[in-house]
Amino acid sequence: MSVVEYDIVVIGAGVAGLTAGARLAEHGYRVALVTTGEPTACLSTGCIDLCANGARPLYAARELPREHPLHLVSDTDIAEAFGRFLEVMRERGRVYTGSLEHNRCVLSALGTLKTTCLTPAGMAASPQSDNEVIRIITFSGLKDFYPKYILSRFAHASFSSYDAGASTTMGIASRLERDEYLEAFIVWLEKLDIRENKIGLPAVLGMKNTAEVIRRIESRLERPVFEIPTLPPSMPGRRLFNDLKDHFRNKGGDIFWSWPVVGVEKAGGLIEAVFTRTEGKPNSLNARAFVLATGSFVGGGLTATRQTITENVFDLPVHVPSGREGWFDEDYFSPDHRIGKVGVCVDSSFRPEHSHWENIFVCGGILAHAQILKNGCGHGLSLATGYAAAGSCAEYLK
Amino acid sequence: MNFEHCIRCTICVENCPVFRVNPDFPGPKQAGPDAERFRSHREKTVDDWVLLCSQCKRCEMSCPCGVEPAQIILRAQQRYGMEHPYSPAHLLFANNYYLSGLGSLTAPLANRIAATATGKKIFNAMGIATTIPFPKFSFRTLKKQKKVRGRSVRKVAFFYGCFINFYRPDIGRKIIQILSALNVDVVLPPQWCCGLPALGNGNLTLARSFALKNAASLADYIDAGYDILYSCTSCGLCLLEDYQEILEIPQAKKIAEHSYDLHEYILKIINDDDIQLEFGQVGRKLAYHIPCHLRALKIGYPAAKLMRRIPGLTCEILDDACCGLSGSYGFKKSNEGTARQLGERAVLLIQKTGAEAIVADCGSCRMQLSGHSGMPAFDPAEILFESLGLEQKNRAKK
């Protein structure tokens, strides 16, 4: 058997897992991160929500129901987690805009304005009201992006379409990172003689060097350019994931890909090791502490059957609203489906409640009562709880 | 996990290097799980684009649901291969083992012919690309190496693979010396091509015949108390994964249970026997290109862990880019553009690190990357050899 020793094993490569992992690695611990695949963060818009129920995110977060997991994180820790995130992103050339004091708007591909807290550089110039005068540029053949949705909600919007020779977000994004393509695109834009105040494009402005692509377009067109998040493949989500991943690795963390945890070794009140499925000899990672950041259903942290809902790695107790009929609302589009409350309850040190494991720390979307869709707290919850759970874990290992 | 587990999130598509540059390839989601629904065994396959998949396995590494698109596609490739005549290039590369044997026997002549303009013309006419130079045949193959045997407790049978045997036996000899220095007995068991080139060229029958011979030989050594060691990550992945899944070799499970990557094994014995290795200074700045198949082995990056202990060495890990060659894949005229574009991108990322040399476990990655960059490319074992001062010790002995 191949046994590898670490101080901490983080399970899950999403925003929570990478944030917790990086913080622990910064403390000097040997951290391994295992993941089944790439996280749902890759499918996200790259925006960081904290709480979308109002104009002031931190204030709104404090108004959330008492059991919401954001209440486990102090104001100072939230500020530190966000501050550290902004700093890390800035170091990597990805400047985020926004603060804990004011929510911002981002234009969606449906033409609606969505509330969020921090926006990536590409969306800094996103319109803040539907009165703004904007020109939408789309790419011929691009699936799932129809500017007319936006036009129907904006009084002063028009659109043009460019043939980039590719019809997928990835294909266009990788082309726009090449000088000759970008130049041809800019020349075409210049010929349009755009009079509108801002130019909006689907989020395809480069896979990595978005800031540079935007800077070049803006300097020639002399007006702000903004990206509109698309359905997956979502470039802004991928950029966020790549940056967090590189940061974690730069701090000395090791990543094990395609490493679903299928078994656990326990002794007394401690988890000692996790195993993965392999073709031959069992592959296990030993550690003194484990951070569980596997997300909820789509992320792979929870599985629902007809009768019950289980946590997939440690089989921790899961908070489930009683009676299956109580899981869902009558209205399909309701943000208040109670299944959004399902998850693992934790105490103030982020250890799972109603279980005797001393060395498991839980963070991110798997936490009970989060109701991410209803409260608009995705990514922000992961950042805050990932940061705080790492603090608690470091305290335990001291 | 079968194709029904696909939730169509497109994360695999985002990770597919071929999809990024070749619009003819529909991507792993469509070529894998999506198309699988329509594949009927009563009808002849017509999808020649399945051959465009390079089998890098990045889709499998990134799938959050554990679906294995590359394997679905690999099966489709075998079927296509059986139902259609082979192109000359496919036939040649499937039989690379025999060809290389011939090449090594006539090394001085074969190397000279391969480098001439006429030689290149002949290759091109057969559908073989000559963007990067062919590796040079070595007359003194590793097979001809005399056996090293002592009385150590640890015994390994070294599956060196075709690349080391025919092109770089010097690396093989260095590996044997490293292991001897760690008091490990090394034997070179009778062995043939692992079968991967045949699989990659749609020749299931040939792959199976190679695999059966290897399996019988390796199983004998395992019964005699040997562990199997591989240093080529693609051979390793084939032994561990394809022998069980695709080729259905009877002894496959036993082989998988007893096979180790070279560096994984070194780490294991350092750990088990508490060996204090004296790593000497290596004043190099390296970029460690992680071969796709090393990721797919799910053992982490053991060579990186070893190199981290070497004083004076800086080594940046790069695992976002596929080199594009994928063994014989990139040598085919039809994949030349794909391989070149991916190679250039990988080289760009390497150059950004400011490294002076490349390090990679896979011979074909090294060939491609140094071919495109002009930089020297090392096997991690060579760096280890240098650090352990075995060169000097050799000289001292003489």
Interface residues (C-beta under 8 A of the other chain):
Chain A: S2 V3 V4 E5 A32 T36 G37 E38 P39 T40 C42 L43 A166 T168 M170 G171 S174 P232 P233 R238 N242 R249 D254 I255 F256 W257 S258 W259 P260 T276 T278 E279 G280 K281 N283 V298 G299 G300
Chain B: I7 C9 T10 I11 V13 E14 N15 F19 R20 V21 P23 E60 M61 S62 C63 P64 C65 G66 L240 E241 Q244 E245 K253 I255 A256 E257 H258 S259 Y260 E264 L267 K268 N271 R295 A296 K298 I299 G300 Y301 A304 K305 I317 D320
